[in-house]
Structures are given as structure tokens and as C-alpha cells.
Amino acid sequence: MSLELNDALGELKPSAIRRFSALAAQTPGCVSLTLGEPGEVTPASIRRCVSRSLDEGKTHYPPNNGTMALREAIAARCSNTGLLVDAQQVIVTNGATEALFSTLVALLNPGDEVIVPTPAFVLYQSIALLARARVVTLDTSEDGFQIDAGRLARLVTPRTKVIVLTSPNNPTGCVLDEKSLDAVAELASKRDFYVVCDDVYEELVYSDELRGHGFARLHPELSDRTVVVNSFSKPWAMTGWRLGWLTAAPEVVSQIAKVHQYAVSCEVSFTQDAAVTALATDTAPMRERYRARRAITLDALKRMGLPCVEPEGAFYAFPSTEGLCTSDEEFCERAIREAGVAVVPGSVFGCPGHVRISYATDDATLEEGLKRLAGFLRDLRG
């Protein structure tokens, strides 16, 4: 028997975001603006729940799809914001990553096509490749990072099975407008494909008018082909907890649950009461901190002369670095070596000529990183 490994792995590369984070960590004194991780710790009221759950002996296997209390709390939160689901349509997952993995593995057959609007987080493409699907990228950079109906229609084929939407977007921070979402809805209805919504940043939308402006809420008529993925990581500073969830139509969620069961079995038992508390915890204070850091970042980029579409959510800025180095990767490598500041090249997200700056970190780190980036640019320009 051959000892060759899964040949799909040959198409996958280790995370370039982690590569630049590691390079920053190996560089003494380097300030890292690479990871999308809140600088704050999880609120104390949430952390205390874990001790209480442990004291109560909640150390046994919970139900595969999550405790009923947590699933009901998630369903209630979704319904209160216009996404009408019940607890039976919820799976508690090992972060949004596992939710996306279980969803795409459940939906895709070898040879199916997955449309990914770019720039985009690399995870979607990696999971699709592992599922032996073909990734089709939709470049949105010429349309203000929105979805053009004509461009999208030209990519849809009889093999199209899924489109993945991220709004607010990572790395741009842009929120998909109603025109973009309507274009997806019209084609999904006519051409019969699924819409997977990665909504992990939905609590971090800065405009009240745009908050809750997601695909599933605007197009409930397509609930039979819509899967919504979310996470506790970003709005409640719970990245290390690895807690997320997904919702879908009953006939779809029952199939995704099979993948979830055999991939991870269940989420950790003594974190689930804490997750219920998190859902009852106001995210506005966290959102306001990011709003203030966005202002600091955009002001600094303006003074540096780096063009940047204003992010409407999440905690990333995605300025253009066109013409400053031979490539965005060279720009980032030199920034680490010469200025001690780390950002991520846009080519990682399918959009060369840009860099992603995470302003999720604490204020002091952010301001020092931006100061070093400004100095690096002055040196580059001579």
C-alpha cells in the first residue's frame, strides 16, 4: 500500500498570517499588528462562570450540539436581531473555524465549485480544497469591495454549490450593502446554490443603520439554503475559548451535525454556561473601543499618505501600498526587519498591493506600531 498522504494537502500552505506573526515574535522588540485578536481579556463576569460550572461538577460530556440552555440563548439572540431560528437549528461549535469546516464538508461533493469574494480570509479556500471542491474567486477590489451582480453572474456555473459571504469583511472591514446582498440572493434563488454567511464580526459594525444588516435577515425566503456561522471570539474577547455556533434549516443542520459529531464530538461542557452569560453581556463598550482605535488608525494612515477604504466594521484597515516595494510581502518583511512593526500582506487574502493592519490590540501597542510604520514609510520614500 502507498504511504502517500492526502494529496489535497499539497495544495495547502501553512497560514501566512501566522508566518508573519511568528517572524514578528522572533524579532526582538517588534510590535505586531497582525492577529485579529482583541487586546482585552474576557470580561470577569463571563470568566467567573467557568469556576462556578467546575464547582458544580459540569465536567461530563454535554449533548453533541450543545446544552439546551446555550442553544436556546443563541436562538433567542438571533431571533431578537431578526434571524428567526429555534434551538433545534443551532449547533454549538469549536469556534467559527469548526463551524465553517463542518458546514462546507457537509455541503460539498468533489468537483463542486465554491465562490469566494476576495479579498477574503484564506480559511474558506483551504476547507473547500480539503473537500475536493474547486474555489472560484470573485475579485471585488474594483467595486469598492462590494459584489457586482454582473461579475458574480459570469462566475456561476452548473457546478456552483456555495458562495461564502463575510460581512464585515476580513481584511477590509467593509460591510456588504443591500445591492450586493440582493445580487447574491437573486442568483442563489435562480441557480440553486447555498449561501454560507460568516458573521463573526456582526457585533462590531460601527453604524447603527448597518448593524443587523446581514444576508439571512434581509432574505429569509432563502432560509432553506442559508447557513449562518458566528463566534464568541471577537465581540466578547473570547478567542482562546474556541466557542462558536451555526444555524441552518432543520434538514441542513441535521446533516452538518453529523460532521460536527465525528470531527469534535462536542464543545467543552464547563464553558457553556459562561457562553450564556456572554450573550447577555452588552457588546457596545467593546465596539466603542474599536471605533476609537479605528479613528487613530485612519488618522495615522492619512498622515502617512496611504489610501484606505474606511472600514465599517471588524477591526482591520486595509491600505494600499502600491508602488512602495516590489511586492506587499517584501513591504511586510522589510517593515519587520527595518522598523520592528508587523502587518500582513494583502496577497494572503487574494488582494496584492495592500496590507492588513489589525487595530484590535491595546491603544499603546497600536500607537507605537503606527508610529514605527510611519517612520518606515519615510525611510522608504527617501
Buried (B, 14 or more C-beta within 10 A) or exposed (E): EEEEEEEBEEEBEEBBBEBBBBBBEEBEEBBBBBBBBBBBEBBEEBBEBBEEBEEEEBEEEBBBBBBBEBBBBBBBBBEEBEBBBBBBBBBBBBBBBBBBBBBBBBBBEEEBBBBBBBBBBBBBBBBBBBBBBBBBBBBBBEBEBBBBBEBBEEBBEEBBBBBBBBBBBBBBBBBBBEEBBBBBBBBBEEEEBBBBBBBBBBBBBBEEEBBBBBBBBBBEEBBEBBBBBBBBBBBBBBBEBBBBBBBBBEEBBBBBBEBBBEEBEBBBBBBBBBBBBBBEBEBEEBBEBBEEBBEBBBEBBEEBEBEBBEBBBBBBBBBBBBEBBEBBBEBBBBBBEEBBBBBBBBBBBBBBBBBBBBBBBEEEBBBBBBBBBBBBBEEBEE
